[in-house]
Amino acid sequence: MADRFNNKVVVVTGGTSGIGLATAKAFAAEGAAVFVTGRRQETLDAAVKQISGRVTGVRGDMATLADIDRLYDAVQQQHAQIDVVFANAGGGEMVPLGAITEEHYQSTFDTNVKGVLFTVQKSLPLLKDGASVILTGSTTSISGTPAFSVYSATKAAIRNFARNWILDLKDRHIRVNTISPGVTETAGLDALFGGGEQAQATKDYLASLIPAGRVGQPEEIAKAVLFLASDEASFVNGIELFVDGGQAQI
């Protein structure tokens, strides 16, 4: 077992399924003390059981500032500092222009933009100088997708958070990078595509457009996140790392 994160403290928001869960497992397997968040207690409990090692689940909605405070209170009860924040909580649904409601706009921006902003800002008193922050972006931030404009706009905002925050945090040598997955095999993606055979048909079609010839796996995204969080990426700062099988490059 590698131990790049032995005795490190890592926060993974949205860590109960998909990319977040895979990344939490990977950090724990490399020795980190991991804090994961999720909105539903039963799902959070199930995720914690799947993560081998030192893991603490904190129920919370990262669009709610009081829940973010509760997360960092839980961290502070056990640790003096945080080494890595993976601000991963997010989501969206497909709504075409003409059918976008204020509720859809507000909920998507609250989760994907407001939540990430305050997850990182409220971590600053605990973040160790030289720490690493990784934000979850998306290939949709640079490419058009039908009926996905609001979600895509939130991910473009995330990308620009990283560009600006590396300047705000340069005196503390805190690195901020964005990981942008392409089509990845997750329950959330299946739900977005309508589930069942419909979702599979959509994924098969999208796989045909990806140079790698397939969709990604959450564990592949997790490996890239761990690289960005590690000392191996000590001179990597402010980038957007696409983990998409080449989808965004053509």
Secondary structure, DSSP 8 states (H G I E B T S, - for coil): ---TTTT-EEEESS-SSHHHHHHHHHHHHTT-EEEEEESSHHHHHHHHHHS-SEEEEEE--TTSHHHHHHHHHHHHTT-S-EEEEEE---------TTS--HHHHHHHHIIIIIHHHHHHHTTTTTEEEEEEEEEE--GGGTS--TT-HHHHHHHHHHHHHHHHHHHHTGGGT-EEEEEEE-SB--HHHHHHTTSHHHHHHHHHHHHHHSTTSS-B-HHHHHHHHHHHHSGGGTT--S-EEEESTTGGG-
